[in-house]
Amino acid sequence: MTQDFSGFSESDPLHIETLAIRTGQLRTSEGSHGEPIFTTSSFVFESAAQAAARFAGTEPGFIYSRFSNPTVNAFEQRLAALEGAERCVATASGMAAILSTIMALLQSGDEIICSRSVFGTTNVLLEKYLKKFGVVTRFVALTDSAQWQAAITPKTKLLFLETPSNPLCEVADIPQLAQLAHANNALLVVDNCFCTPALQRPLEMGADIVLHSATKFLDGQGRCIGGAVCGSKVLMDEVYGFLRSAGPTLSPFNAWVFLKGLETLSLRMQAHSANALRLADWLEQHPAVEKVYYCGLPTHPQHLLARKQQDAFGGVLSFLVKGGREQAWQVIDSTKILSITANLGDTKSTITHPATTTHGRLSDADKAQAGITENLVRVAVGLEHINDLKRDLARGLDRLRG
Ligand SMILES: *Cc1c(COP(=O)(O)O)cnc(C)c1O
């Protein structure tokens, strides 16, 4: 049983906070207020004829949970509403979202242009695995439109990026890159993990596909792994077709966790952003800090662009301490509240040294090109009180100064 929202007109749609709570509501015949978890691998039919009709696709309905499941569907509908997508397809992880998109839409000989500053495993997937099947990726600098333009060939099928980027918080011009993609019969794919639809809706700006690691801010409390792909019905039907055959589907339990996560998403993203901006301001004033990378700071080179395409600046920032690896590690090791872990998008703040963890695999030359220096520290700002976070970081930073 789902709720009927007809009567709210197209010209005056429901707000994102409401959609995040009310879309995809799922109630049992008993009238459960909370969405139930359908822990079932398969669904029964009333007759052989109904089974045949379901398999033939002439009658809608559930068949098997690798294909679809009511709890998973509820999550898909809710996220689609937030991203303004015709359809969303949930996946077992963020990486499965990326893999499924590429497997469904590309073939051997096609080319991808990808921002150099994407999630490390995305790089591995493209360079090590997809390359084996003849899909070639060219890497470019996220904010240099001339490089994107120069990398286009008649074989280009996808432009792929994350914005803001990790860990330097660079911001890509989504409408401009969408235009470039479309002028060349290619699709623009945006990994919207850092902003989430609560702060940025790439489809409204011309992107064709938005994908997510739901593991991060959509869950928001570091509980489970999942992902999603959103876009037009035509494209998502293809992605769904791959997923149904290859099998990296989302579990109903994880879908339920993400459904609940979405209900508080707007509130959390505003709070993460407010905490991160205060922390960035404070770090910028600290004498042991050489530079802060956060697109919410007026000193950030793409600050105006970030203001234009985002509703706030997100929860991830990084900074350079004065010194090198030893000083960066000292600041990290002096914290008692922040968790030393590479994960992000959690209520718990985390701190990491990109050069030796998330970006440790890169060659020295690639690190230098990507701006991943030994004195760089990344903080994914959680929802603890800002003064406690400052106190925790001050312990190590004050010692450096002295
Ligand atoms: C974590 C992450 C991924 C991968 O997601 P998983 O859920 O870990 O598979 C992809 N993109 C970005 C930006 C991420 O932060």
The ligand as an ORCA input file, in Angstrom:
! r2SCAN-3c Opt
* xyz 0 1
  C      32.880      5.478     -1.065
  C      32.737      6.062     -2.403
  C      32.467      5.254     -3.516
  C      32.360      3.746     -3.421
  O      31.250      3.373     -2.673
  P      31.144      1.968     -1.880
  O      29.789      2.044     -1.278
  O      32.267      1.947     -0.898
  O      31.277      0.902     -2.896
  C      32.300      5.870     -4.742
  N      32.407      7.210     -4.882
  C      32.679      8.013     -3.832
  C      32.796      9.482     -4.047
  C      32.862      7.471     -2.567
  O      33.159      8.278     -1.540
*
